[in-house]
Amino acid sequence: MPRSPRHRDQARKHPVLKIVAVSLAMVLVVVLAGAYFVYRHLDRNITSLDVTPALGTDRPTEPPRKKSAPNKPLNVLLLGSDTRQGQGKAIGGETPGLSDTTILLHLSADRKLAYGVSLPRDAMVRRPACERKSGNGTDPGGLSMFNTAFAVGGPACTIKTVEKLTHIRINHFVVIDFKGFKKMVDALGGVEVCVPREVNDTTGHITLPAGTYTVKGERALDYVRVRHDIGTAENGDIGRMKRQQAFLASMANKAVSAGTLVNPVRLYKFLDSATKSLTTDPGLASLREIGGLARSFKGIGLDHIQFLTVPFETYPPDPNRLQWAPQAGRLWSHMINDEPIGKRFADEVTTAAGGGEKSKGTGGGTSGTGPSPSASPSQQAAAERAAENGLCT
């Protein structure tokens, strides 16, 4: 019995539907397989380092978790290193592996606020005894520059030192090597900076033109490392920390921008460079954990991600060195109690919103070094601080 026209139409459609279904299935398999291999590749890039045994048991206790908070607060120690095991000669010459950049980052329990506190590398501190990273016994500690801790005992000794000085429990640590940092900036297509006047640092052999422009590669590294001939005050590490905060804020802005997140090639290059650059504790050494931390920051919003420097003063025995000022204790108290930093420190804050290129209250990002004649006293003071630290007003 011959088939009806309706049956013949269905017979013609079914093969087409089958071909479409099989094609979609094949595409899905390819995409999922590709995603799996990309995920596994990125996951394996991260170097895990368990420092728990070296920290011992004499550590600060965490405050009890608030019943109203869905999470617990997190304190993450961020370390910028000039060398990384297996990568050969250190950038900038042969060094024992110093930590030029240290930031103690606090993430609130309600995930509505985050602030990072920069710790000067040349501040004189009382360092506790630490296991030497060479494996050759224990270093007795004592009075020394802060970044000596990293040279002596790596991340473990730096964590012990910070915990001893602040009474804050460090939950995680991340070491980022400068070589990888440079690749991260390149993967983002560069980061915008503003240099008030031409820099010719003959000590560090760094030159930077004046103006607002995008830096990549070696120039980006030069900007975050320059210490001389920039700003109206020769304040070395302090000015550099301020510029690093502004750069990190600008970098965070670029990393979460739509242009990065929706560009698969740029996003992959950034993640590949970032994961290759990281050494973390086992609790963070996976894309899932780092991704969860990143999602927390995305939910906070760039205007609630703040950077500041620990209060400091001149170290009396040596004017070329610093020491933490008594006000630092109040800052650590805010962090321990999971509180905002407070109005006392508000004038020193740089936020990730807007790229972090402008100091608080200074107005637009011109390349001048002086405040506007019509600026208020607080704006004038902020402009003067910006000029001192080699930032635009």
C-alpha positions as CSV (number, residue, x, y, z in Angstrom):
1,M,0.0,0.0,0.0
2,P,1.6,3.3,-1.0
3,R,2.4,5.8,1.7
4,S,0.4,9.0,2.0
5,P,2.0,12.4,1.2
6,R,2.1,13.1,4.9
7,H,4.1,10.0,5.6
8,R,6.5,10.8,2.7
9,D,7.1,14.3,4.1
10,Q,7.9,12.8,7.6
11,A,10.3,10.3,6.0
12,R,12.1,13.2,4.2
13,K,12.3,15.2,7.4
14,H,13.5,12.5,9.7
15,P,16.9,12.0,8.0
16,V,17.4,15.7,8.2
17,L,16.6,15.8,11.9
18,K,18.9,12.8,12.5
19,I,21.8,14.6,10.6
20,V,21.2,17.8,12.7
21,A,21.1,15.8,15.9
22,V,24.2,13.8,15.2
23,S,26.1,17.0,14.1
24,L,25.0,18.8,17.3
25,A,26.1,15.8,19.4
26,M,29.5,15.8,17.6
27,V,30.0,19.5,18.2
28,L,29.0,19.1,21.8
29,V,31.5,16.3,22.3
30,V,34.3,18.3,20.7
31,V,33.5,21.4,22.8
32,L,33.2,19.4,26.0
33,A,36.4,17.5,25.3
34,G,38.2,20.8,24.4
35,A,36.9,22.4,27.6
36,Y,38.0,19.4,29.6
37,F,41.6,19.5,28.2
38,V,41.8,23.3,28.7
39,Y,40.6,23.0,32.3
40,R,43.0,20.2,33.0
41,H,45.9,22.1,31.4
42,L,45.1,25.3,33.4
43,D,44.6,23.3,36.6
44,R,48.0,21.6,36.2
45,N,49.7,24.9,35.7
46,I,49.3,25.9,39.3
47,T,52.1,25.0,41.7
48,S,51.0,23.7,45.1
49,L,53.2,24.2,48.2
50,D,52.1,22.9,51.6
51,V,53.8,25.1,54.2
52,T,51.6,23.9,57.1
53,P,54.3,21.8,58.8
54,A,56.7,24.8,58.8
55,L,54.1,27.0,60.5
56,G,53.9,25.0,63.7
57,T,51.0,25.1,66.1
58,D,51.6,28.5,67.8
59,R,49.3,30.4,65.4
60,P,46.5,33.0,65.9
61,T,43.0,31.5,66.3
62,E,40.2,32.5,63.9
63,P,37.3,34.4,65.4
64,P,34.1,32.5,65.7
65,R,32.0,32.5,62.5
66,K,29.0,34.8,62.6
67,K,25.7,33.0,62.4
68,S,24.3,35.6,60.0
69,A,27.2,35.3,57.5
70,P,27.0,32.6,54.7
71,N,30.8,32.3,54.7
72,K,33.8,32.9,56.9
73,P,36.1,35.9,56.3
74,L,39.3,35.1,54.4
75,N,42.8,36.5,54.8
76,V,45.1,35.9,51.9
77,L,48.8,36.8,51.8
78,L,49.8,37.9,48.3
79,L,53.6,37.8,47.5
80,G,55.3,39.1,44.5
81,S,58.6,37.3,44.0
82,D,61.6,38.1,41.8
83,T,62.3,34.4,41.2
84,R,60.5,31.0,41.1
85,Q,62.0,27.6,41.4
86,G,62.7,26.0,38.0
87,Q,62.7,29.3,36.1
88,G,66.4,30.0,36.1
89,K,68.0,33.4,36.8
90,A,65.9,35.8,38.8
91,I,64.6,38.9,37.1
92,G,66.9,41.9,38.0
93,G,69.9,39.8,38.7
94,E,71.0,37.1,41.1
95,T,69.1,37.4,44.4
96,P,68.1,35.0,47.2
97,G,64.5,35.2,46.1
98,L,63.1,38.4,47.7
99,S,59.5,39.4,48.1
100,D,59.4,43.0,46.7
101,T,55.6,43.1,47.1
102,T,53.5,41.9,50.0
103,I,49.8,42.5,50.4
104,L,47.6,41.2,53.1
105,L,44.2,40.8,51.5
106,H,41.0,40.6,53.6
107,L,37.7,39.3,52.2
108,S,34.7,39.9,54.4
109,A,32.4,37.1,55.5
110,D,29.4,38.7,53.7
111,R,31.5,39.0,50.5
112,K,30.6,42.7,50.2
113,L,34.0,44.2,50.9
114,A,37.7,43.5,50.3
115,Y,40.8,45.4,51.1
116,G,44.4,44.8,50.6
117,V,47.1,46.3,52.9
118,S,50.6,46.7,51.5
119,L,53.5,45.9,53.8
120,P,56.8,47.8,53.2
121,R,59.6,45.5,52.4
122,D,62.2,47.6,54.2
123,A,60.3,48.0,57.5
124,M,62.2,46.8,60.5
125,V,60.4,44.0,62.3
126,R,60.9,41.3,64.9
127,R,61.0,38.1,62.8
128,P,60.2,34.7,64.5
129,A,62.4,31.7,64.2
130,C,61.8,30.0,60.8
131,E,62.9,26.8,59.0
132,R,65.3,27.8,56.3
133,K,64.0,27.1,52.8
134,S,67.3,25.5,52.0
135,G,66.5,22.8,54.5
136,N,69.6,23.6,56.5
137,G,68.1,23.9,60.0
138,T,66.3,26.8,61.6
139,D,67.0,30.5,61.4
140,P,66.8,32.1,64.9
141,G,65.0,35.2,63.6
142,G,65.3,38.6,65.3
143,L,65.3,42.2,64.2
144,S,65.6,42.5,60.4
145,M,64.0,44.0,57.3
146,F,60.5,42.5,56.6
147,N,61.4,41.0,53.2
148,T,64.3,39.0,54.8
149,A,61.6,36.5,55.9
150,F,60.9,35.4,52.3
151,A,64.6,35.2,51.5
152,V,65.2,33.0,54.6
153,G,62.2,30.8,54.7
154,G,60.0,31.5,51.7
155,P,56.2,31.9,52.1
156,A,56.1,29.9,55.4
157,C,58.5,32.4,57.1
158,T,56.6,35.4,55.7
159,I,53.3,33.9,57.0
160,K,54.8,33.3,60.4
161,T,56.1,36.8,60.5
162,V,52.9,38.4,59.5
163,E,50.8,36.3,61.9
164,K,53.2,37.2,64.7
165,L,53.1,40.9,64.0
166,T,49.3,41.2,63.3
167,H,47.8,38.3,65.3
168,I,45.7,37.6,62.2
169,R,45.3,34.0,60.9
170,I,46.4,33.6,57.3
171,N,44.0,31.3,55.5
172,H,45.7,31.2,52.1
173,F,48.8,32.5,50.3
174,V,49.6,33.2,46.7
175,V,53.1,33.8,45.3
176,I,53.2,35.5,41.9
177,D,56.5,35.6,40.0
178,F,57.3,38.8,38.1
179,K,58.0,37.0,34.9
180,G,54.5,35.6,34.9
181,F,53.1,38.9,36.0
182,K,54.4,40.5,32.8
183,K,52.7,37.8,30.7
184,M,49.4,38.4,32.5
185,V,49.5,42.1,31.6
186,D,50.3,41.2,28.0
187,A,47.4,38.8,27.9
188,L,45.1,41.6,28.9
189,G,46.3,43.7,26.1
190,G,48.2,46.0,28.5
191,V,47.2,48.2,31.4
192,E,46.8,52.0,31.4
193,V,49.0,54.1,33.7
194,C,49.6,57.8,34.1
195,V,53.1,59.1,34.7
196,P,53.3,62.8,35.9
197,R,56.7,63.5,34.4
198,E,59.4,61.7,32.5
199,V,61.3,59.1,34.5
200,N,65.0,58.5,34.1
201,D,66.0,56.1,36.9
202,T,69.7,55.6,36.5
203,T,69.9,53.3,39.5
204,G,67.4,50.8,38.2
205,H,68.1,51.6,34.5
206,I,64.4,52.5,33.9
207,T,63.0,55.2,31.6
208,L,59.3,56.1,31.3
209,P,57.8,58.9,29.2
210,A,55.4,61.3,30.8
211,G,51.6,61.0,30.1
212,T,48.8,58.5,30.1
213,Y,49.4,55.4,28.1
214,T,49.1,51.6,28.0
215,V,52.1,49.6,29.2
216,K,52.9,46.0,28.3
217,G,55.8,43.6,28.6
218,E,59.0,45.0,30.1
219,R,57.6,48.5,30.4
220,A,54.8,47.2,32.7
221,L,57.3,45.5,34.9
222,D,59.4,48.7,34.9
223,Y,56.5,50.7,36.1
224,V,55.7,48.5,39.1
225,R,59.4,48.2,40.0
226,V,60.7,51.8,39.6
227,R,61.8,53.4,42.8
228,H,63.8,56.5,41.8
229,D,63.3,59.7,39.9
230,I,59.5,59.5,40.1
231,G,57.3,61.7,42.2
232,T,58.2,64.9,44.1
233,A,59.5,62.9,47.1
234,E,62.3,60.4,47.0
235,N,60.3,57.9,49.1
236,G,61.5,54.7,47.4
237,D,59.4,51.7,48.4
238,I,56.5,53.7,49.7
239,G,55.9,55.5,46.4
240,R,56.4,52.2,44.6
241,M,53.7,50.5,46.8
242,K,51.3,53.3,46.0
243,R,51.9,52.9,42.3
244,Q,51.6,49.1,42.6
245,Q,48.2,49.6,44.3
246,A,47.1,51.8,41.5
247,F,48.4,49.4,38.9
248,L,46.7,46.4,40.5
249,A,43.5,48.3,40.7
250,S,43.7,49.2,37.0
251,M,44.6,45.6,36.2
252,A,41.6,44.3,38.2
253,N,39.4,46.7,36.3
254,K,40.7,45.4,33.0
255,A,40.5,41.7,34.0
256,V,36.8,41.8,34.8
257,S,35.8,44.1,31.9
258,A,33.5,42.8,29.3
259,G,36.2,43.0,26.7
260,T,38.2,40.4,28.5
261,L,35.5,38.1,29.8
262,V,33.7,37.7,26.4
263,N,36.9,37.3,24.4
264,P,37.8,33.6,24.6
265,V,41.4,34.0,23.2
266,R,42.2,36.9,25.6
267,L,40.6,35.1,28.5
268,Y,42.5,31.9,27.9
269,K,45.8,33.7,27.5
270,F,45.2,35.5,30.7
271,L,44.2,32.4,32.6
272,D,47.1,30.4,31.2
273,S,49.6,33.1,32.1
274,A,48.1,33.6,35.5
275,T,48.0,29.9,36.5
276,K,51.6,29.4,35.3
277,S,52.6,32.3,37.5
278,L,51.0,31.0,40.8
279,T,52.3,29.1,43.7
280,T,49.7,28.6,46.3
281,D,48.7,26.5,49.3
282,P,46.9,23.2,48.5
283,G,43.6,24.8,49.5
284,L,43.8,27.2,46.6
285,A,45.8,25.1,44.1
286,S,42.9,24.4,41.7
287,L,40.8,26.3,39.2
288,R,37.7,25.5,41.1
289,E,39.0,27.1,44.3
290,I,40.6,30.1,42.6
291,G,37.5,30.5,40.5
292,G,35.3,30.6,43.6
293,L,37.6,33.3,45.1
294,A,37.4,35.2,41.8
295,R,33.6,35.0,41.8
296,S,33.5,36.5,45.3
297,F,35.4,39.6,44.0
298,K,33.1,39.9,41.0
299,G,30.2,40.0,43.4
300,I,31.8,42.6,45.6
301,G,32.2,45.2,42.9
302,L,35.3,47.2,41.9
303,D,34.3,50.2,44.1
304,H,34.4,48.0,47.2
305,I,37.9,46.5,46.5
306,Q,40.3,48.8,48.3
307,F,44.1,49.1,48.6
308,L,46.1,51.0,51.3
309,T,49.4,50.9,53.0
310,V,50.0,49.9,56.7
311,P,50.6,53.0,58.8
312,F,54.4,53.5,59.1
313,E,57.0,55.9,60.5
314,T,60.7,56.4,60.3
315,Y,62.8,53.8,62.1
316,P,64.7,56.0,64.6
317,P,68.1,54.2,64.5
318,D,68.2,54.5,60.7
319,P,66.3,57.2,58.7
320,N,66.6,55.0,55.6
321,R,64.4,52.3,57.2
322,L,60.8,52.3,58.4
323,Q,58.8,50.7,61.1
324,W,55.0,50.1,61.5
325,A,53.3,53.0,63.3
326,P,51.2,52.3,66.4
327,Q,48.0,53.0,64.3
328,A,48.7,49.7,62.5
329,G,47.2,48.0,65.6
330,R,43.8,49.6,64.9
331,L,43.9,48.4,61.3
332,W,44.6,44.8,62.3
333,S,41.8,45.0,64.8
334,H,39.4,45.9,62.0
335,M,40.6,43.0,60.0
336,I,40.4,40.5,62.9
337,N,36.8,41.6,63.7
338,D,35.8,41.6,60.0
339,E,35.1,45.3,59.9
340,P,35.6,48.0,57.2
341,I,38.8,49.9,57.5
342,G,37.2,53.0,59.0
343,K,37.3,56.7,58.3
344,R,40.8,57.0,59.9
345,F,42.4,55.3,56.9
346,A,39.9,56.4,54.2
347,D,42.2,59.1,52.7
348,E,44.9,56.6,51.9
349,V,42.6,54.2,50.0
350,T,42.8,53.4,46.3
351,T,39.8,51.5,44.8
352,A,39.7,49.2,41.8
353,A,36.8,51.2,40.3
354,G,37.8,53.4,37.4
355,G,41.2,51.6,37.2
356,G,42.7,53.1,40.3
357,E,44.6,55.8,38.5
358,K,43.3,58.7,40.6
359,S,44.0,59.2,44.2
360,K,41.0,59.9,46.4
361,G,39.6,63.4,45.9
362,T,42.1,64.5,43.1
363,G,39.7,64.7,40.3
364,G,40.5,63.8,36.7
365,G,43.5,62.0,35.5
366,T,45.6,64.8,34.0
367,S,49.4,64.5,34.1
368,G,50.0,67.6,36.2
369,T,51.7,67.3,39.6
370,G,49.9,70.1,41.4
371,P,46.3,70.5,42.7
372,S,43.8,72.8,41.0
373,P,43.7,76.3,42.4
374,S,39.9,75.8,43.1
375,A,40.5,72.5,45.0
376,S,39.3,72.1,48.5
377,P,42.0,71.6,51.3
378,S,41.3,67.8,51.3
379,Q,41.7,67.7,47.5
380,Q,44.9,69.7,47.7
381,A,46.3,67.3,50.3
382,A,45.3,64.3,48.2
383,A,46.9,65.9,45.1
384,E,50.1,66.5,47.0
385,R,50.2,62.9,48.2
386,A,49.7,61.7,44.6
387,A,52.5,63.9,43.4
388,E,54.8,62.7,46.1
389,N,54.2,59.1,45.0
390,G,54.5,59.6,41.3
391,L,50.8,59.4,40.6
392,C,48.8,61.8,38.4
393,T,46.3,64.3,39.9
